[in-house]
Amino acid sequence: MPTIIAAAAVIVLALLPLAAPWLQFVLTLAIAKGFAALGVAVLLRAGLISIGHAMFFAASAYAVAFLARAGVNDLGLLLILSVLGGALMGAIAGSFLVRYRAIFFAMLNLAVSMVFYALCAKLYGVTGGTDGMAVPVPAVFGIVLGEPAFKSVLFYLSLGLMVLVGLGVQRYLNSPLGHALSAVHTNEIRLEYLGIPVWAVLLIAYVVSAALAGLGGAIAGFAIGRVVPDFAFWTASGHLVLIAVLGGIGGVPGAFIGALFLELLHSAAVTVTDSWNLIVGMTLIIVIMFMPQGVHGLFARKEATSL
């Protein structure tokens, strides 16, 4: 039953831009943020809150812009390199960040990400400063497309990656490594007594989460066509945490459900009033108060009740 519902949801998402073309950009951006929020949700399994994952989101987006300027002009290759870049950056930062817990972990992630933000904003000769860098339209399997056709390809590619990567992350969470991640949250000391290295478990999770954020950043860079330092600002990191909590960390779909819900709500609120923040804020309060397990938790609870 869950598989049928998930397949139907993907089909609906694929058909929506045909009925309302303006939704294509909104959905692509939501999927991109969903990947990054999924990375945050992976760490939340271990009880770790990262208020700095926008750093990996922005770093991969900048990497795409730099690589394109250097002559790399293939969409698939750029996406692969962006994920590898995010993973490498995650391995470097995570090697010392995963030694900390609770508020110390959250604030150190925030501090490191703000240093990265400051570098992006101040190094005008390298990053373009607050003006950012343009992300040119790359070739797709050697075929040069116009911007409208490329944006359509990007959307359906993102949709396909959402399914494939989601299945991969679900397998990771259901593996011994994933269960060890949950055990860190419940009883870290007992895990060490069993001979399982907690540092290694958390480092692997951190690298996976950084790679996911990197994939999302690359897709967002292609969708928007420009990368700016605000991609790495602390509010962007908080936005990712909000998406993960809003969607629910009980399953992989939660991150994408939260991202789609928030982006569609934001787009609808903007068309109604200039005070769209009020509408979004009130809706989020209602969701958090009455759906503590997130939007995905609501669907899961209904499914359990029907059984």
C-alpha positions as CSV (number, residue, x, y, z in Angstrom):
1,M,0.0,0.0,0.0
2,P,2.7,2.6,0.9
3,T,4.4,1.8,-2.4
4,I,1.3,2.4,-4.4
5,I,0.7,5.8,-2.6
6,A,4.3,6.8,-3.2
7,A,4.1,5.9,-6.9
8,A,0.8,7.8,-7.3
9,A,2.3,10.8,-5.6
10,V,5.3,10.8,-8.0
11,I,3.0,10.5,-11.0
12,V,0.9,13.5,-9.8
13,L,4.1,15.5,-9.3
14,A,5.2,14.6,-12.8
15,L,1.9,15.7,-14.3
16,L,1.4,19.0,-12.4
17,P,3.7,21.1,-14.6
18,L,1.7,20.1,-17.6
19,A,-1.4,21.6,-16.1
20,A,0.4,24.6,-14.5
21,P,3.8,25.3,-16.1
22,W,4.7,27.8,-13.3
23,L,4.8,25.0,-10.8
24,Q,7.8,23.4,-12.5
25,F,10.3,25.8,-11.0
26,V,8.6,25.6,-7.5
27,L,8.6,21.8,-7.5
28,T,12.2,21.6,-8.7
29,L,13.3,24.0,-5.9
30,A,11.2,22.0,-3.4
31,I,12.9,18.7,-4.4
32,A,16.3,20.4,-4.2
33,K,15.6,21.6,-0.6
34,G,14.1,18.1,0.1
35,F,17.4,16.5,-0.6
36,A,19.2,18.9,1.8
37,A,16.4,18.5,4.5
38,L,16.8,14.7,4.1
39,G,20.5,15.1,5.0
40,V,19.4,17.0,8.1
41,A,16.9,14.3,9.0
42,V,19.6,11.6,8.8
43,L,21.5,13.4,11.6
44,L,18.2,14.0,13.5
45,R,18.0,10.2,13.8
46,A,21.0,10.4,16.1
47,G,19.5,13.3,18.0
48,L,21.9,15.8,16.3
49,I,20.6,19.1,15.0
50,S,22.7,20.8,12.4
51,I,22.1,24.5,12.0
52,G,24.7,24.7,9.4
53,H,23.9,22.3,6.5
54,A,23.2,25.2,4.2
55,M,27.0,25.4,3.9
56,F,27.1,22.1,2.0
57,F,24.1,23.2,0.0
58,A,25.9,26.4,-1.0
59,A,29.3,24.8,-1.5
60,S,28.0,22.4,-4.1
61,A,26.1,25.2,-5.9
62,Y,29.3,27.2,-6.1
63,A,31.3,24.2,-7.2
64,V,28.9,23.8,-10.1
65,A,29.4,27.4,-11.1
66,F,33.2,27.1,-10.8
67,L,33.4,23.8,-12.7
68,A,31.2,25.3,-15.5
69,R,33.5,28.3,-15.7
70,A,36.4,25.9,-15.9
71,G,34.9,24.1,-19.0
72,V,32.9,21.2,-17.5
73,N,29.7,21.3,-19.4
74,D,27.8,18.1,-18.8
75,L,24.8,18.0,-16.4
76,G,25.5,14.4,-15.2
77,L,29.2,15.0,-14.5
78,L,28.5,18.3,-12.7
79,L,25.9,16.6,-10.5
80,I,28.3,13.7,-9.6
81,L,31.1,16.1,-8.9
82,S,28.9,18.3,-6.7
83,V,27.8,15.3,-4.6
84,L,31.4,14.2,-4.2
85,G,32.4,17.7,-3.3
86,G,29.7,17.9,-0.7
87,A,30.8,14.5,0.7
88,L,34.5,15.5,0.8
89,M,33.6,18.7,2.6
90,G,31.4,16.8,5.0
91,A,34.2,14.3,5.7
92,I,36.6,17.2,6.6
93,A,34.2,19.2,8.8
94,G,32.5,16.1,10.3
95,S,35.8,14.5,11.4
96,F,35.8,17.0,14.3
97,L,32.2,18.1,14.5
98,V,30.8,14.7,15.3
99,R,32.8,14.6,18.5
100,Y,30.3,17.0,20.0
101,R,26.7,16.6,21.1
102,A,23.5,18.6,21.8
103,I,23.8,22.4,21.6
104,F,27.6,22.2,21.1
105,F,27.1,20.3,17.9
106,A,24.4,22.6,16.6
107,M,26.3,25.8,17.4
108,L,29.6,24.6,16.0
109,N,27.9,23.7,12.8
110,L,26.4,27.2,12.7
111,A,29.7,28.8,13.4
112,V,31.5,26.9,10.6
113,S,28.7,27.6,8.1
114,M,28.8,31.4,8.9
115,V,32.6,31.4,8.3
116,F,31.9,29.9,5.0
117,Y,29.1,32.4,4.3
118,A,31.5,35.3,5.2
119,L,34.1,34.0,2.8
120,C,31.5,33.7,0.0
121,A,30.3,37.3,0.6
122,K,33.7,38.9,1.0
123,L,35.9,37.2,-1.6
124,Y,34.6,39.3,-4.5
125,G,37.3,38.3,-6.9
126,V,36.6,34.6,-6.4
127,T,32.9,34.3,-5.7
128,G,31.5,37.5,-7.0
129,G,30.6,38.7,-3.5
130,T,26.9,39.5,-2.9
131,D,26.3,39.5,-6.6
132,G,27.1,35.8,-6.7
133,M,28.0,33.7,-9.8
134,A,26.0,32.7,-12.8
135,V,25.3,29.0,-13.4
136,P,25.2,28.5,-17.2
137,V,22.9,26.0,-18.8
138,P,25.0,22.8,-19.3
139,A,24.7,20.1,-22.0
140,V,22.6,17.0,-21.4
141,F,24.4,13.9,-22.7
142,G,26.2,16.2,-25.1
143,I,23.1,17.9,-26.4
144,V,22.8,21.6,-25.9
145,L,19.3,22.6,-25.0
146,G,17.5,25.9,-24.7
147,E,16.8,27.1,-21.2
148,P,13.0,26.2,-21.1
149,A,13.8,22.6,-22.4
150,F,16.7,22.3,-19.9
151,K,14.5,23.3,-17.0
152,S,12.0,20.6,-17.9
153,V,14.8,18.0,-18.1
154,L,16.1,19.2,-14.8
155,F,12.7,18.8,-13.2
156,Y,12.1,15.3,-14.4
157,L,15.7,14.3,-13.6
158,S,15.3,15.7,-10.1
159,L,12.0,13.7,-9.7
160,G,13.8,10.5,-10.8
161,L,16.7,11.2,-8.4
162,M,14.2,11.8,-5.6
163,V,12.9,8.3,-6.0
164,L,16.3,6.6,-6.5
165,V,18.2,8.5,-3.8
166,G,15.2,8.1,-1.4
167,L,15.3,4.3,-1.9
168,G,19.1,4.3,-1.3
169,V,18.8,6.4,1.9
170,Q,15.9,4.2,3.1
171,R,18.1,1.1,2.7
172,Y,20.9,2.9,4.6
173,L,18.6,3.8,7.5
174,N,17.4,0.2,7.6
175,S,20.9,-1.2,7.5
176,P,23.0,-1.9,10.7
177,L,24.6,1.5,10.3
178,G,21.2,3.2,10.2
179,H,20.0,1.3,13.3
180,A,23.3,2.2,15.1
181,L,22.5,5.8,14.3
182,S,19.2,5.5,16.1
183,A,21.0,3.7,19.0
184,V,23.4,6.7,19.4
185,H,20.3,8.8,20.3
186,T,18.9,6.3,22.8
187,N,22.1,5.0,24.5
188,E,25.4,5.9,23.1
189,I,27.5,4.4,26.0
190,R,25.9,1.0,25.5
191,L,26.8,1.1,21.8
192,E,30.4,1.7,22.7
193,Y,30.4,-1.2,25.2
194,L,29.2,-3.4,22.3
195,G,32.3,-2.5,20.4
196,I,30.7,-0.2,17.8
197,P,32.7,3.0,17.2
198,V,30.2,5.8,17.6
199,W,32.6,8.3,16.0
200,A,32.7,6.3,12.8
201,V,28.9,5.8,12.7
202,L,28.3,9.5,13.1
203,L,31.0,10.4,10.6
204,I,29.5,8.2,7.9
205,A,26.1,9.7,8.6
206,Y,27.5,13.2,8.4
207,V,29.2,12.5,5.1
208,V,25.9,11.1,3.7
209,S,24.0,14.1,4.9
210,A,26.5,16.5,3.4
211,A,26.4,14.7,0.1
212,L,22.6,14.9,0.1
213,A,22.7,18.6,0.8
214,G,25.3,19.0,-2.0
215,L,23.0,17.3,-4.5
216,G,20.2,19.6,-3.5
217,G,22.4,22.7,-3.8
218,A,23.6,21.7,-7.3
219,I,20.0,21.3,-8.5
220,A,18.9,24.6,-6.9
221,G,21.9,26.3,-8.6
222,F,20.8,25.0,-12.0
223,A,17.1,25.8,-11.3
224,I,17.8,29.4,-10.2
225,G,20.7,30.1,-12.6
226,R,22.7,32.0,-10.1
227,V,24.5,31.2,-6.8
228,V,24.6,33.8,-4.0
229,P,26.1,33.8,-0.5
230,D,22.6,33.8,1.0
231,F,22.5,30.1,0.1
232,A,24.8,29.5,3.1
233,F,23.3,32.0,5.5
234,W,22.1,30.7,8.9
235,T,18.4,31.3,8.1
236,A,18.8,28.9,5.1
237,S,20.1,26.2,7.5
238,G,17.2,26.9,9.9
239,H,14.9,26.5,6.9
240,L,16.2,23.1,6.2
241,V,15.8,22.0,9.8
242,L,12.2,23.3,9.7
243,I,11.5,21.3,6.6
244,A,12.8,18.1,8.1
245,V,10.8,18.6,11.3
246,L,7.7,19.7,9.5
247,G,7.7,16.7,7.1
248,G,8.6,14.3,9.9
249,I,11.8,12.3,10.5
250,G,9.9,9.0,10.7
251,G,10.7,8.2,7.1
252,V,12.5,9.3,4.0
253,P,9.4,10.8,2.3
254,G,9.0,13.3,5.2
255,A,11.8,15.6,4.0
256,F,10.3,15.9,0.5
257,I,6.7,16.2,1.8
258,G,7.8,19.0,4.1
259,A,9.7,20.8,1.3
260,L,6.8,20.5,-1.1
261,F,4.3,21.6,1.5
262,L,6.4,24.7,2.5
263,E,7.2,25.8,-1.0
264,L,3.6,25.4,-2.2
265,L,2.3,27.2,0.9
266,H,4.8,30.0,0.4
267,S,3.9,30.4,-3.3
268,A,0.2,30.5,-2.5
269,A,0.6,33.0,0.4
270,V,2.7,35.4,-1.7
271,T,-0.1,35.7,-4.3
272,V,-2.7,36.5,-1.6
273,T,-0.9,39.1,0.6
274,D,2.4,40.9,1.2
275,S,2.2,39.5,4.8
276,W,2.9,36.0,3.5
277,N,5.1,35.3,6.5
278,L,2.1,35.6,8.8
279,I,0.2,32.9,6.8
280,V,3.2,30.6,6.7
281,G,4.0,31.1,10.4
282,M,0.4,30.4,11.5
283,T,0.2,27.3,9.3
284,L,3.4,26.0,10.7
285,I,2.3,26.5,14.3
286,I,-0.9,24.6,13.6
287,V,1.0,21.7,12.0
288,I,3.5,21.5,14.8
289,M,0.8,21.7,17.5
290,F,-1.5,19.1,16.0
291,M,0.9,16.9,14.0
292,P,4.0,16.4,16.3
293,Q,5.2,13.6,14.0
294,G,5.1,15.9,11.0
295,V,3.0,15.7,7.9
296,H,4.4,12.3,7.0
297,G,3.5,11.1,10.5
298,L,-0.1,12.0,9.8
299,F,-0.2,9.8,6.7
300,A,1.5,7.0,8.5
301,R,-1.0,7.2,11.4
302,K,-3.9,7.1,9.0
303,E,-2.5,4.0,7.3
304,A,-1.9,2.3,10.6
305,T,-5.5,3.1,11.6
306,S,-6.9,1.6,8.4
307,L,-5.0,-1.6,9.0
